[in-house]
Amino acid sequence: MAFGLLLFLVLIALASRLGYVADSRDSADWKPSLDGMRVGRWH
């Protein structure tokens, strides 16, 4: 079970780093996005 949790957290962190997660925080309306997806630092 610990391995599954670790794998899940690593996958979520990787998806976040690559910009594949939507930003649903209240401050998201003024942050750069493309159709609700956060714009990465390299864009």
PyMOL commands that set and color helices and strands:
alter all, ss='L'
color gray80, all
select helices_A, chain A and resi 2-18+26-30
alter helices_A, ss='H'
color red, helices_A
select strands_A, chain A and resi 33-34+37-38
alter strands_A, ss='S'
color yellow, strands_A
deselect
rebuild
show_as cartoon
